[in-house]
Every structure is written in structure tokens, then in C-alpha cells.
Amino acid sequence: MQVIGSNLATAYVLSISYNTLNDQMKESNLKAKDGDFSMVDELHHFSAGIKNTATTYSYFGIDELRQACGGAGFLLSSKIADIWSDWSPTVTFEGTNVVMAQQSARYVLK
């Protein structure tokens, strides 16, 4: 139960973070129509940080759930192996998570 509960809690927090970022993107798009691009830099760094966090937690969470199922987690009939193989490359899409974390950290240090 701990494996499922902790991953559900993480998914909930990531969902809230995504919704907040999405609201800020909508606000930025409205400002951009008026020629105000002041939020673009901030959104870039926030989205890089969320990409890093979300893909890392998702990858390790799916792997933890797969391991909790024992040998059945490797069976294609369980669908967990398919989900795991679909999510495993997300930590390197658009740059490794190290690069995304650095981009986000640069904004914090500014």
C-alpha cells in the first residue's frame, strides 16, 4: 500500500504543479498578444524544472510499481512493462534532466 499511496500522492502534487504552470502559460499568452513577453523567461525555467521533476518521479514511480509486482511486472500482459518502456526515455527527451535542472537552477540563482 505504501508504494501505491506514495506514488498517488506524488501524482497529485505534480498535477497541481502542472495546472499552476498551465494557468501561468495562459496568462503569458494573453500578455504576449499585447506585446508583453515578460513572463517567457520565468515560464521557461519553471517548465524546465517541472519537466525534470515530473519525468524523474514518474520514471522511478513506475519502476517501483513494476518491482512491487515481482515477476508479473515484467509480463507484457500486465501492461506495466509497456508503460515502463514508454516512460523510460522521457528523462532524456529535450535534453537530459541534468540540463533541465541546471536551467531551472539558473533562474533561482539570478
Stockholm file with secondary structure:
# STOCKHOLM 1.0

chainA/1-110         MQVIGSNLATAYVLSISYNTLNDQMKESNLKAKDGDFSMVDELHHFSAGIKNTATTYSYFGIDELRQACGGAGFLLSSKIADIWSDWSPTVTFEGTNVVMAQQSARYVLK
#=GR chainA/1-110 SS CHHHHHHHHHHHHHHHHHHHHHHHHHHHHHHHHTTCCTTHHHHHHHHHHHHHHHHHHHHHHHHHHHHHTGGGGGCGGGSHHHHHHHHGGGGTTTSCHHHHHHHHHHHHHC
#=GC SS_cons         CHHHHHHHHHHHHHHHHHHHHHHHHHHHHHHHHTTCCTTHHHHHHHHHHHHHHHHHHHHHHHHHHHHHTGGGGGCGGGSHHHHHHHHGGGGTTTSCHHHHHHHHHHHHHC
//
